[in-house]
């Protein structure tokens, strides 16, 4: 082989270029000016039913995104009154498989209607004392209008469609009212005892028996549980 042929071969090897660029995953291609985190961060729907106490801070932290300028929250709490009566606590029950499925549908509907990033829906089950949270809904979005409207839609739709029931534990009588009622009933029992004695119907233990009998029949219990379904359960 001549020296000219060798030089030509070496030159061709050094200047040979690949026919096409190497394959790169989609996440590696970034439009100009776009942050890497925006490509990697995916939208999240976080749904939880729990008997534990809910934390507003915990739920709001779950929907934080560096690409969002708004986080909207709805927090439903137990109030201390219902129709003029004193409420001690609320108790929630849910048909979990259907409830979780309905909440997922609500999240999907929200994403069809508004450009939101993350959605969190936490609902407490069991007893919820006064002033504690029974439900927290958090939505993050780039601008406040989307998240505010989405949160409002979420709680309205949840109350209409999700199979969750609420029981209210109501205090019917204050302590002083109960004591007064006991005195009145004891007096009535005493009068009945005297009446029976005059009729010759007295016997050992009549007073105690009569008082107990009147109390059991006439004294209302101081707490009642009022069952109020939030909505009907549709058939699966």
C-alpha positions as CSV (number, residue, x, y, z in Angstrom):
1,X,0.0,0.0,0.0
2,X,1.4,3.4,-0.9
3,X,2.0,6.2,1.6
4,X,-0.7,8.2,-0.1
5,X,-3.3,5.5,0.4
6,X,-2.4,5.2,4.1
7,X,-2.7,8.9,4.7
8,X,-6.0,8.9,2.9
9,X,-7.4,6.0,5.0
10,X,-6.3,7.7,8.3
11,X,-7.9,10.9,7.3
12,X,-11.2,9.2,6.5
13,X,-11.3,7.4,9.9
14,X,-10.6,10.7,11.8
15,X,-13.3,12.7,10.0
16,X,-16.0,10.1,9.9
17,X,-19.3,11.5,11.6
18,X,-22.1,9.4,13.1
19,X,-25.1,9.1,10.8
20,X,-27.7,10.1,13.5
21,X,-27.5,11.5,17.1
22,X,-27.7,9.1,20.0
23,X,-31.2,8.3,21.4
24,X,-32.1,10.3,24.5
25,X,-35.1,9.8,26.8
26,X,-37.9,12.3,26.5
27,X,-37.3,13.8,30.0
28,X,-33.8,14.9,28.8
29,X,-35.2,17.1,26.1
30,X,-35.9,20.5,27.6
31,X,-37.5,23.4,25.8
32,X,-35.5,26.6,26.2
33,X,-36.0,28.3,29.5
34,X,-37.9,25.3,31.1
35,X,-36.8,24.0,34.5
36,X,-35.8,20.3,34.8
37,X,-38.1,20.0,37.9
38,X,-41.2,21.0,35.8
39,X,-40.5,18.0,33.5
40,X,-40.1,15.6,36.3
41,X,-42.9,16.7,38.6
42,X,-46.2,14.9,38.0
43,X,-49.6,15.9,39.1
44,X,-50.9,14.0,42.2
45,X,-54.3,13.1,43.5
46,X,-53.9,12.2,47.2
47,X,-57.0,10.6,48.8
48,X,-57.1,9.4,52.4
49,X,-59.8,8.2,54.8
50,X,-58.6,7.9,58.4
51,X,-59.7,7.7,62.0
52,X,-56.7,9.9,63.0
53,X,-56.9,13.6,63.7
54,X,-56.3,15.7,60.5
55,X,-53.6,18.3,60.1
56,X,-54.1,21.3,57.9
57,X,-50.3,21.8,57.7
58,X,-49.7,18.2,56.6
59,X,-52.3,18.3,53.9
60,X,-51.3,21.7,52.5
61,X,-47.6,20.6,52.4
62,X,-48.6,17.7,50.1
63,X,-49.9,20.0,47.3
64,X,-47.0,22.5,47.3
65,X,-45.4,23.0,44.0
66,X,-42.7,25.5,42.9
67,X,-44.7,26.1,39.7
68,X,-47.9,27.1,41.6
69,X,-48.7,30.5,43.0
70,X,-51.8,29.4,44.9
71,X,-53.0,26.7,47.3
72,X,-56.7,26.8,48.2
73,X,-58.0,24.9,51.2
74,X,-61.4,23.9,52.5
75,X,-61.5,22.7,56.2
76,X,-64.8,21.4,57.5
77,X,-65.0,21.3,61.4
78,X,-67.5,20.1,64.0
79,X,-69.5,23.1,65.3
80,X,-71.0,23.0,68.8
81,X,-74.7,23.5,67.9
82,X,-77.4,22.1,65.7
83,X,-80.9,23.5,65.5
84,X,-80.5,25.2,68.8
85,X,-79.1,22.1,70.6
86,X,-75.7,21.6,71.9
87,X,-73.5,19.2,69.9
88,X,-70.9,17.2,71.7
89,X,-69.3,15.5,68.6
90,X,-69.9,14.1,65.2
91,X,-69.4,10.5,64.0
92,X,-68.7,9.7,60.4
93,X,-69.0,6.4,58.6
94,X,-68.2,5.6,55.0
95,X,-68.5,2.8,52.4
96,X,-64.7,3.0,51.6
97,X,-64.5,1.2,48.2
98,X,-67.2,3.3,46.7
99,X,-66.2,6.5,48.6
100,X,-62.6,6.3,47.3
101,X,-63.7,5.7,43.8
102,X,-66.1,8.6,43.8
103,X,-63.4,11.0,45.1
104,X,-61.1,9.9,42.3
105,X,-63.9,10.8,39.8
106,X,-64.2,14.2,41.4
107,X,-60.4,14.7,41.0
108,X,-60.6,13.7,37.4
109,X,-63.5,16.1,36.8
110,X,-61.6,18.9,38.4
111,X,-58.7,18.3,36.0
112,X,-61.0,18.5,33.1
113,X,-62.4,21.8,34.2
114,X,-59.4,23.7,35.7
115,X,-55.6,23.7,35.2
116,X,-54.6,22.5,38.7
117,X,-51.5,20.8,39.8
118,X,-52.0,18.7,42.9
119,X,-55.2,17.7,44.7
120,X,-55.5,16.3,48.3
121,X,-58.7,15.1,49.9
122,X,-58.6,13.9,53.5
123,X,-61.7,12.7,55.4
124,X,-61.8,11.7,59.0
125,X,-63.9,8.7,60.2
126,X,-65.2,7.9,63.6
127,X,-65.8,10.5,66.3
128,X,-64.8,14.1,65.6
129,X,-65.0,16.4,68.6
130,X,-66.1,20.0,68.5
131,X,-63.6,22.3,66.6
132,X,-61.6,19.5,65.1
133,X,-61.5,18.9,61.3
134,X,-63.6,16.3,59.7
135,X,-62.5,17.0,56.1
136,X,-59.6,18.9,54.4
137,X,-59.4,19.6,50.7
138,X,-56.3,21.2,49.2
139,X,-55.7,22.2,45.6
140,X,-52.7,23.9,44.1
141,X,-52.6,25.8,40.8
142,X,-50.6,28.5,39.0
143,X,-53.3,31.1,39.7
144,X,-55.8,31.4,42.5
145,X,-59.0,31.3,40.4
146,X,-58.5,27.7,39.3
147,X,-57.8,26.4,42.8
148,X,-60.5,28.3,44.5
149,X,-63.2,27.1,42.1
150,X,-61.9,23.6,42.2
151,X,-62.1,23.4,46.0
152,X,-65.6,24.7,46.0
153,X,-66.6,22.2,43.3
154,X,-64.9,19.4,45.3
155,X,-66.7,19.9,48.6
156,X,-70.1,20.4,46.9
157,X,-69.8,17.3,44.8
158,X,-68.4,15.2,47.6
159,X,-71.4,16.0,49.8
160,X,-73.8,15.1,46.9
161,X,-72.2,11.9,45.7
162,X,-69.8,10.3,48.1
163,X,-71.3,7.7,50.5
164,X,-70.4,9.2,53.9
165,X,-72.8,9.4,56.8
166,X,-72.8,11.7,59.7
167,X,-74.2,11.1,63.2
168,X,-74.6,14.1,65.6
169,X,-74.3,13.5,69.4
170,X,-76.5,16.1,70.9
171,X,-76.8,17.2,74.5
172,X,-80.6,17.5,75.1
173,X,-80.4,18.8,78.7
174,X,-77.9,20.7,80.7
175,X,-76.7,19.4,84.0
176,X,-78.8,21.7,86.1
177,X,-81.9,20.8,84.1
178,X,-81.3,17.1,84.7
179,X,-80.9,17.7,88.5
180,X,-84.1,19.7,88.6
181,X,-86.0,17.0,86.7
182,X,-84.7,14.3,89.1
183,X,-86.0,16.3,92.0
184,X,-89.4,16.7,90.4
185,X,-89.6,12.9,89.6
186,X,-88.5,12.0,93.1
187,X,-91.3,14.2,94.5
188,X,-93.8,12.5,92.1
189,X,-92.6,9.1,93.2
190,X,-92.9,10.0,96.8
191,X,-96.5,11.1,96.3
192,X,-97.2,7.9,94.5
193,X,-95.7,6.0,97.5
194,X,-97.9,7.8,100.0
195,X,-101.0,7.2,97.8
196,X,-100.3,3.5,97.7
197,X,-99.7,3.4,101.5
198,X,-103.1,5.0,102.1
199,X,-104.7,2.4,99.9
200,X,-103.0,-0.4,101.9
201,X,-100.7,-1.4,99.0
202,X,-97.5,-0.6,100.8
203,X,-94.7,-3.2,101.3
204,X,-91.1,-3.4,102.2
205,X,-89.0,-1.6,99.5
206,X,-92.1,0.2,98.0
207,X,-90.4,3.6,98.1
208,X,-87.2,2.6,96.4
209,X,-89.1,0.5,93.8
210,X,-91.6,3.3,93.0
211,X,-88.9,5.9,92.7
212,X,-86.7,3.7,90.4
213,X,-89.7,2.8,88.3
214,X,-90.7,6.4,87.7
215,X,-87.2,7.4,87.0
216,X,-86.7,4.7,84.4
217,X,-90.0,5.5,82.7
218,X,-90.0,9.3,82.8
219,X,-86.4,10.5,82.9
220,X,-85.1,11.3,79.4
221,X,-81.5,10.3,78.8
222,X,-79.3,13.3,78.6
223,X,-77.7,12.4,75.3
224,X,-79.3,11.3,72.1
225,X,-77.7,10.3,68.8
226,X,-79.3,11.7,65.7
227,X,-78.5,9.8,62.5
228,X,-78.4,12.1,59.5
229,X,-77.3,10.6,56.1
230,X,-75.5,13.2,54.0
231,X,-76.7,11.5,50.9
232,X,-78.2,8.4,49.5
233,X,-76.0,5.5,48.5
234,X,-76.5,4.6,44.9
235,X,-76.3,1.0,43.8
236,X,-73.0,-0.2,42.4
